[in-house]
């Protein structure tokens, strides 16, 4: 499997603190069937991690992973809290896409700003030729309350990435219900671990894929996996037609 969202780089954000933590995470990822991880440290968050620092840290971690004979490859990426200067930072080489030279940008919506205020910024990124991927929409309280927001984002061509631990109920039943809703109504394109550590925020990818196969079918699981492969290989991402929410509908497991 390929994990497109993970905080495995040591000492750069709220993920792995030390190299030993990163190596333990690498071993845990392999046990989950993961062979490739895009490292996505926070940027424009409490933390600032520019393109060149991330690339340097990825080389550092890959060298140690190779020394330990762990069958895992780390690729450089970034999780960006979107803001009015996001496009300028891309043009100035500060922001790193998911996979260098691609147009896919992993976006974290700010928690202190209404989602609706981000719409012009995301449209601006699309107009400039970039492909925003919203990370973990199932954890966004505003989207949970107003499901039409997520539908409109996906309908406009914006991609989304759901978190494995959310699907399994690690963030509570309300988040799990919303995650299942997102899966059922074609509002997601990728699954990732968003792993930060092994104690509270681990990988759970294999478990989540089995859950999806049981509750949503093999086709959904296969599409999520194929889209991660397509992302790192520069192929076309599969987009199913999103289904509009109904105001009185609650999807129960």
NORNOR-V874021 format. One record per helix or strand. SS is the DSSP state (alpha for helix, beta for strand). FROM is the first residue (numbers start at 1). TO is the last residue. Records with the same first field share a line. If there is no record, write none. Layout:
BEGIN
SS=FROM-TO, FROM-TO
END
This chain:
BEGIN
beta=2-6, 36-39, 42-43, 73-76, 79-81, 104-108, 131-135, 159-163, 190-192, 195-195
alpha=19-31, 51-67, 86-91, 115-127, 137-139, 141-145, 147-155, 164-167, 173-184, 205-216, 218-233
END
